[in-house]
């Protein structure tokens, strides 16, 4: 499984909660704060996000072929831990 990628906003409390959950589970993941990007880099990442989540909402967590939109702790646990 590839490293999970969290599309987030730096001011989003739900994004922070998903990040805290991943850290507590010991998951190695990358966080992309879209609001801290600019120019073409931001546009490219927004297009990438739209491919996973057409609503372009945050947080969006990509775990392999799975996409979790929002702070859905149980769903994240199911995907990562099989709970």
C-alpha distances in whole Angstrom, upper triangle without the diagonal:
4,7,8,12,15,18,21,25,26,29,27,27,24,22,23,23,19,18,21,18,15,17,19,16,15,12,11,11,14,17,19,22,23,27,27,27,30,31,29,25,26,27,24,21,23,23,19,19,22,19,17,20,23,25,24,24,22,20,17,14,11,8,6,9,11,13,15,19,21,21,20,19,19,17,14,15,14,11,10,12,14,17
4,6,9,13,15,18,22,23,26,25,25,23,20,21,21,18,17,19,18,15,16,19,16,15,11,10,9,11,14,15,19,20,24,24,23,26,27,25,22,22,23,20,18,20,20,16,17,19,17,15,18,22,24,22,22,21,18,16,12,9,7,6,9,11,13,15,18,20,20,20,20,20,18,15,16,16,13,12,15,16,19
4,6,10,13,16,19,20,23,22,22,20,17,18,18,15,14,16,15,12,13,16,14,12,9,7,5,7,10,13,16,18,21,21,21,24,26,24,21,21,22,20,17,19,20,16,16,19,18,15,18,22,23,21,21,19,16,14,11,9,7,7,11,12,13,14,17,18,18,18,18,19,17,14,15,16,13,11,14,17,19
4,7,10,13,16,18,20,19,19,17,14,15,15,12,11,14,13,9,12,14,13,12,8,7,5,6,9,11,14,16,19,19,19,23,24,23,20,19,21,18,15,17,18,14,13,17,16,13,15,19,20,18,17,15,13,10,7,6,5,7,10,10,10,11,13,15,15,15,15,16,14,11,13,14,11,10,13,15,17
4,6,9,13,15,18,16,17,15,12,14,15,11,10,14,14,11,13,16,15,14,11,9,6,5,6,7,11,12,15,16,16,19,21,20,16,16,17,15,12,14,15,11,10,14,14,11,13,16,17,15,14,12,10,8,6,5,7,9,11,11,10,11,12,13,14,15,16,18,15,12,15,17,14,13,16,19,20
4,6,10,11,14,12,13,12,8,10,11,8,8,12,12,10,12,15,15,15,12,11,7,6,5,6,8,10,13,14,14,18,20,20,16,15,17,16,12,13,15,12,10,13,14,11,12,15,15,13,12,9,7,6,4,6,9,12,14,12,10,9,10,11,11,13,14,16,15,12,15,17,14,14,17,19,20
4,7,10,12,11,13,11,8,11,13,10,10,14,15,13,15,18,18,18,15,15,11,9,6,5,6,7,10,11,12,15,17,17,14,12,13,13,9,9,12,10,7,11,12,10,10,13,13,10,9,7,6,5,6,8,11,14,15,14,11,10,10,10,12,14,16,19,17,14,18,19,17,17,21,22,23
4,6,9,7,10,9,6,8,11,9,9,13,14,13,15,18,18,19,16,16,13,10,7,6,5,6,8,10,11,15,17,18,15,12,15,15,11,11,14,13,10,13,15,13,12,15,14,10,9,6,5,7,9,11,14,17,18,17,13,12,11,10,11,14,16,19,18,15,19,21,19,19,22,24,25
4,5,5,9,9,7,9,12,12,11,14,16,16,17,20,21,21,20,19,16,13,10,8,5,6,6,8,10,13,16,18,15,12,15,16,13,12,16,15,12,15,18,16,15,17,15,11,10,7,7,10,12,15,18,21,22,20,17,15,13,12,13,17,18,21,21,19,22,24,23,22,25,27,28
4,6,8,10,8,8,12,12,11,13,16,16,16,19,21,21,20,19,16,14,10,9,6,8,7,8,11,14,17,19,17,14,17,18,15,15,19,18,16,18,21,19,18,20,18,15,13,10,10,13,15,17,20,23,25,23,20,18,16,15,15,18,19,23,23,20,23,26,24,24,26,29,29
4,6,9,8,8,11,13,13,14,17,18,18,20,22,23,22,22,19,17,13,13,9,11,9,10,14,16,20,22,19,17,19,21,18,17,21,21,18,20,23,21,19,21,19,16,13,11,11,14,16,20,22,26,27,24,21,19,17,14,15,18,19,23,23,21,24,27,26,25,28,30,30
4,6,5,6,9,10,11,12,14,16,17,19,20,21,20,21,18,16,13,13,10,11,10,13,15,18,21,23,20,17,20,21,18,16,20,19,16,18,21,19,17,19,16,14,11,8,8,12,14,17,20,23,24,22,18,16,13,11,11,15,16,20,19,18,21,23,23,23,25,27,26
4,5,5,6,9,10,10,12,14,15,16,18,20,19,20,18,17,14,15,13,15,14,16,19,22,25,26,24,21,23,24,21,20,23,22,19,21,23,21,19,21,18,16,13,10,9,13,15,18,20,24,25,22,19,16,14,11,10,13,14,18,18,17,19,22,22,22,24,26,25
4,5,5,6,9,10,11,13,14,15,17,19,18,19,17,16,13,14,13,15,15,17,19,22,25,26,24,21,23,23,20,19,22,20,17,19,21,18,16,19,16,15,11,8,7,10,12,15,17,21,22,19,16,12,10,7,6,9,11,14,15,13,16,19,19,19,21,22,21
4,5,5,6,9,10,11,12,14,16,17,15,16,13,13,10,11,10,12,12,14,16,20,23,23,20,18,20,20,17,16,19,18,15,17,19,16,15,18,16,13,10,7,5,8,9,13,15,19,20,17,14,12,10,8,7,11,12,15,15,13,16,18,18,17,20,22,22
4,5,5,6,9,10,11,12,14,15,15,15,13,13,10,12,11,14,14,15,18,21,24,25,22,20,23,23,19,19,22,21,18,21,22,20,19,21,20,17,14,10,9,12,12,15,17,21,22,20,17,15,13,11,9,13,12,16,17,14,16,19,19,18,20,23,22
4,5,5,6,9,10,10,12,14,14,16,14,15,13,15,14,17,17,19,21,25,28,28,25,23,25,25,22,21,24,22,19,22,23,20,19,22,20,18,15,12,9,12,12,16,17,20,22,19,17,13,13,10,7,10,9,13,14,12,13,17,17,16,18,20,19
4,5,5,6,9,10,11,13,11,13,11,12,10,13,13,15,17,18,20,24,27,27,24,22,24,23,19,19,22,20,17,19,20,17,16,20,18,17,14,10,8,9,8,12,13,16,18,15,13,10,10,8,6,8,7,11,11,9,11,14,14,13,15,17,17
4,5,5,6,9,10,11,10,11,9,10,8,11,12,15,16,17,19,22,25,26,22,21,23,23,19,19,22,20,17,20,21,18,18,22,20,18,16,12,9,11,10,13,13,17,19,17,15,13,13,11,10,12,11,14,14,11,13,16,15,14,16,19,19
4,6,5,6,9,10,10,12,11,13,12,15,15,18,19,19,22,26,29,29,26,24,27,26,23,23,26,24,21,24,25,22,21,25,24,21,19,15,12,14,13,16,16,20,22,19,18,15,16,14,11,13,11,14,15,12,13,17,16,15,16,19,18
4,5,5,6,9,9,12,11,13,13,16,17,20,21,22,24,28,31,31,27,26,28,27,23,24,26,23,21,24,24,21,21,24,23,21,19,15,13,14,12,14,14,18,20,17,16,13,14,13,9,10,8,11,12,9,9,13,13,11,12,15,14
4,5,5,6,5,8,8,10,11,14,16,19,21,21,23,26,29,29,25,24,26,25,21,22,24,21,19,22,23,19,20,23,23,21,19,16,13,13,10,12,11,15,17,15,14,13,14,13,11,12,10,12,12,9,9,13,12,9,11,14,15
4,5,5,6,8,9,11,11,15,16,20,21,21,23,27,30,30,26,25,28,27,23,24,27,24,22,25,26,22,23,27,26,24,21,18,15,16,14,15,15,18,21,19,18,16,18,17,14,15,13,15,16,12,12,16,15,12,14,17,17
4,5,8,11,12,15,15,19,20,23,24,24,27,30,33,33,30,29,31,30,26,28,30,27,25,28,28,25,25,29,28,26,23,20,17,18,16,18,16,20,22,20,20,18,19,18,14,15,12,14,15,12,11,15,15,12,13,16,15
4,6,9,11,14,15,19,21,24,26,26,27,31,34,34,30,29,31,30,26,27,29,26,24,27,27,23,24,28,27,26,24,20,17,18,15,16,14,17,20,18,18,16,18,17,15,14,11,12,13,10,9,12,12,9,9,13,12
4,7,9,13,14,18,20,23,26,25,27,30,33,33,29,28,31,29,26,27,29,26,24,27,27,24,25,29,29,27,25,22,19,19,16,16,14,17,20,19,19,18,20,20,17,17,14,16,16,13,12,15,14,10,11,15,15
4,6,10,12,15,18,21,23,23,24,28,30,30,26,25,28,26,22,24,26,22,21,24,24,20,22,26,26,24,22,19,16,16,12,13,11,13,16,15,16,15,18,18,16,16,14,15,15,11,11,13,12,8,10,14,15
4,7,10,14,16,19,22,21,22,26,28,27,23,23,26,24,20,23,24,21,20,23,23,20,22,26,26,24,23,20,17,16,13,13,11,13,17,16,16,17,19,19,18,18,17,18,17,14,14,16,14,11,13,17,18
4,7,10,13,16,19,18,19,22,24,24,20,20,22,20,17,19,20,17,16,20,19,17,18,22,23,20,19,16,14,13,10,10,9,11,15,14,14,14,16,16,16,17,16,18,16,13,14,16,14,12,15,18,19
4,7,10,12,15,15,15,18,21,20,16,16,19,17,14,16,18,15,14,18,18,16,17,21,21,18,18,15,13,12,10,10,11,13,16,15,14,15,16,16,16,18,18,20,19,15,17,19,17,15,18,21,22
4,6,9,12,11,12,16,19,18,15,14,17,16,12,14,16,14,13,16,17,15,16,19,19,16,15,12,10,10,9,10,12,15,17,16,14,14,14,14,15,17,17,20,19,15,18,20,18,17,20,22,23
4,6,9,9,9,12,15,15,11,10,13,12,9,11,13,11,10,14,15,14,15,17,17,14,13,11,10,10,10,11,14,16,18,17,15,15,15,15,16,18,19,22,20,18,21,23,20,19,23,25,26
4,6,6,7,11,14,15,12,10,13,13,10,11,14,13,12,15,17,16,16,18,17,13,13,10,10,11,12,14,17,19,21,20,17,16,15,15,16,19,20,23,22,19,22,25,23,22,25,27,28
4,5,5,8,11,12,9,6,9,10,7,7,11,11,9,12,15,14,14,15,15,11,11,10,10,11,13,14,18,20,21,20,17,17,15,15,17,20,22,25,23,21,24,26,24,24,27,29,30
4,6,8,11,13,11,8,11,13,10,10,14,14,13,15,18,17,16,17,16,12,12,11,12,14,16,18,21,23,24,23,20,19,17,17,18,22,23,27,25,23,27,29,27,27,30,32,32
4,7,10,12,10,8,12,13,11,12,16,16,15,17,20,20,19,20,20,16,16,14,15,16,17,19,22,24,26,25,22,22,20,20,21,24,25,29,27,25,28,30,28,27,31,33,34
4,7,9,6,5,9,10,9,10,13,13,13,16,18,18,18,19,19,15,16,15,16,16,18,19,22,24,25,24,22,22,20,21,22,25,27,30,28,26,29,31,29,28,32,34,35
4,7,6,5,8,10,10,11,13,15,15,17,19,20,20,20,20,17,18,18,19,19,21,22,25,26,27,27,24,25,23,24,26,29,30,33,31,29,32,34,32,31,35,37,38
4,5,5,6,9,10,11,13,15,16,17,19,21,21,20,21,17,19,20,21,21,23,23,26,27,28,28,26,26,25,26,28,31,33,35,33,31,35,36,33,33,37,39,40
4,5,5,6,8,10,10,12,14,15,17,19,19,19,20,17,19,20,21,20,22,22,25,25,26,26,24,25,24,26,28,30,32,35,32,31,34,35,32,32,36,38,39
4,6,5,6,9,10,11,12,14,16,17,18,19,19,16,18,18,19,18,19,19,22,22,23,24,22,23,22,23,26,28,30,32,30,28,31,32,29,29,33,35,36
4,5,5,6,9,10,10,12,14,16,16,16,16,13,15,15,16,16,17,18,21,22,23,23,20,21,19,21,23,25,27,30,28,26,29,31,28,28,32,33,35
4,6,5,6,9,10,10,13,15,15,14,15,12,15,16,17,16,18,18,22,23,23,23,20,21,20,21,24,26,29,31,29,27,31,32,29,29,33,34,36
4,5,5,6,9,10,11,13,14,14,16,13,16,16,17,16,17,16,20,20,20,21,19,20,19,21,24,26,28,30,27,26,29,30,27,27,31,32,34
4,5,5,6,9,10,11,12,13,14,11,13,13,14,12,14,13,17,17,18,18,16,17,16,18,21,22,24,27,24,22,26,27,24,24,28,29,31
4,5,5,6,9,10,10,10,11,8,10,11,13,11,14,14,18,19,18,18,15,16,15,17,20,22,24,26,24,22,26,27,24,25,29,30,31
4,5,5,6,9,10,9,11,9,12,14,15,13,15,14,18,18,17,18,15,17,16,18,22,23,26,27,25,23,27,27,24,26,29,30,32
4,5,5,7,9,10,12,10,13,13,14,11,12,11,14,14,14,15,13,15,14,17,20,21,23,25,22,21,24,24,21,22,26,27,29
4,5,5,6,8,9,6,9,10,10,8,10,9,13,14,14,13,10,12,11,13,16,18,20,22,19,18,22,22,19,21,24,25,27
4,5,5,4,7,6,9,11,12,10,12,12,16,16,15,14,12,13,12,15,18,19,22,24,21,20,24,24,21,23,26,27,28
4,6,6,10,9,12,14,14,11,12,11,14,14,12,12,10,13,13,16,19,20,22,23,20,19,23,23,20,22,25,25,27
4,6,9,8,10,11,12,8,9,8,11,11,10,9,7,9,9,13,16,16,19,20,16,16,19,19,16,18,22,22,24
4,5,5,7,9,10,7,10,10,13,14,13,11,8,9,7,11,14,15,18,19,16,16,20,20,17,19,23,23,24
4,5,8,11,13,11,13,13,17,18,16,14,11,12,11,13,17,18,21,22,19,20,23,23,21,23,27,26,28
4,6,9,11,10,13,15,18,20,18,16,13,12,10,11,15,16,20,21,19,19,23,23,22,24,27,27,28
4,7,9,8,12,13,17,18,17,16,12,12,9,11,15,16,19,22,19,19,23,23,21,23,26,27,28
4,6,7,11,13,16,19,18,16,12,11,7,8,11,13,17,19,17,17,20,21,20,21,25,25,26
3,5,9,12,15,18,18,15,12,10,7,6,9,12,14,17,16,15,18,20,19,19,22,24,24
4,6,10,13,16,16,14,10,8,6,5,7,10,12,15,13,12,16,17,16,17,20,21,21
4,7,10,13,13,10,7,6,5,6,9,10,12,15,12,11,15,16,14,15,18,20,20
4,6,10,11,8,6,5,6,8,9,10,11,13,11,9,12,13,11,12,15,16,18
4,6,7,6,5,7,9,11,13,13,14,15,12,10,13,14,11,11,15,16,18
4,6,5,6,8,11,13,14,13,13,14,11,9,11,11,8,8,12,13,15
4,6,8,11,14,17,18,17,17,17,14,12,14,13,9,10,13,14,17
4,7,10,13,16,18,17,18,17,14,13,15,14,10,12,15,15,18
4,7,10,13,14,13,14,14,10,9,12,11,8,10,13,13,15
4,6,10,12,11,13,13,10,9,13,12,10,12,15,15,17
4,6,8,7,9,10,7,7,11,11,9,11,14,15,15
4,7,7,11,12,10,10,14,14,13,15,18,18,18
4,6,9,11,10,10,13,15,14,16,18,19,18
4,6,9,9,9,11,13,14,14,16,17,16
4,6,6,6,9,10,11,12,14,14,13
4,6,5,6,9,10,11,11,13,11
4,5,5,6,9,10,10,10,8
4,5,5,6,9,10,9,9
4,5,5,6,8,9,9
4,5,5,5,7,6
4,6,5,4,5
4,6,6,8
4,6,8
4,5
4
